[in-house]
Amino acid sequence: MSAGPGVTNALDLTAETLQFIVDNWETQSAEVGEPGWQLPLLHHGDEKREYPDGERGKNISLRNNDIVTANYGGATSTVEGTEFNLRREAEVDVTIEAYLGAENSVVNDAEDFRKLEWAVRRAILAERKYPVTNPDCLVEYHWLTITNETDEPIEEDNRDYFQTEFTVQYNGLEQPPDIN
């Protein structure tokens, strides 16, 4: 039985990424936005549910909320050194969306959307040193970075929908089996 997309040896990287936002939202949103900004609706895209405890298949309305969606993007391993050690890179794709006039939105213009984007990025990057402590995990992720950012102009007049995307890249080492 498969553990599901984004789960590497009992570690759900999509959920980990969303949890970073939950854990660090209050501090990071106050630094770049306004104190007391509401946490955006977090969507676990791999499982098609709200995070952390939403129902599967629940209809998520952009007209009511700012939305952050995370999806597992895959992983690669490359050989490193002479002992066949493996460097591991896994990716979680993050999309931030906001609609002007949404009921629970903090976004009133392009500047607010940029602040929302930076608050989400900073909440994730607050965990950039990431030693995995799960002893059952055969991959130890040591740090993360943000890559593949979209850089499209959002300061257009009369714009009512905003979206940006980036990739959270987890970097670490895979523990290969012992050779007899």
C-alpha positions, 0 to 999 in steps of 0.5 A, spaced: 500 500 500 502 506 498 503 512 503 501 517 498 504 523 494 508 527 498 510 522 503 517 520 504 518 514 509 512 517 513 514 524 512 508 528 509 512 534 506 506 537 504 503 537 511 510 539 514 510 545 509 503 547 511 504 546 518 510 551 518 505 557 516 501 555 521 506 555 526 510 561 524 504 565 521 502 570 527 510 573 528 511 573 520 505 576 518 506 582 523 513 583 521 511 584 514 503 586 514 499 588 520 498 585 527 492 580 527 492 578 520 488 572 519 491 566 517 489 564 509 486 558 508 491 552 507 489 547 502 493 540 502 492 539 494 495 532 494 489 530 499 484 535 496 482 537 503 483 543 508 489 543 512 490 541 518 483 538 519 478 539 513 474 535 510 476 531 503 473 534 497 470 540 501 469 546 496 474 551 497 472 558 495 477 563 493 471 569 493 471 568 501 478 567 503 485 568 501 488 561 499 495 557 500 495 551 496 501 546 497 502 540 492 508 535 493 512 536 486 517 530 487 524 528 489 530 526 486 536 522 489 543 523 486 550 519 488 555 523 492 562 521 494 565 514 494 561 510 499 554 511 495 551 516 499 545 519 496 543 527 496 536 528 496 532 533 494 524 533 494 520 539 492 513 542 494 509 547 490 506 552 493 501 557 490 498 563 493 491 566 491 487 572 493 481 575 490 479 583 492 473 583 495 473 576 498 470 576 505 476 574 509 481 577 505 487 581 508 488 583 500 485 590 498 490 592 493 497 589 490 501 592 495 497 587 500 498 581 496 505 582 496 505 583 503 501 576 504 506 573 499 512 575 503 508 573 510 507 566 507 514 565 505 517 568 511 513 563 515 516 557 511 523 560 511 523 561 519 524 553 519 530 553 513 534 549 518 530 543 518 533 536 521 528 531 521 527 528 528 523 522 526 527 516 527 523 511 522 525 516 516 530 514 512 531 521 509 534 526 513 532 533 510 537 538 513 535 545 510 530 548 505 530 553 500 525 557 496 526 556 488 522 557 482 518 563 484 514 566 479 515 574 477 510 576 474 507 584 475 501 584 479 501 592 480 496 592 474 490 597 474 483 594 475 486 587 477 481 583 482 485 576 482 492 575 484 496 569 484 504 567 485 507 560 485 514 558 488 517 551 490 520 549 497 526 545 496 528 540 501 535 538 501 538 532 505 541 525 505 538 519 504 540 513 508 542 507 504 542 500 506 548 497 509 552 493 504 554 486 507 
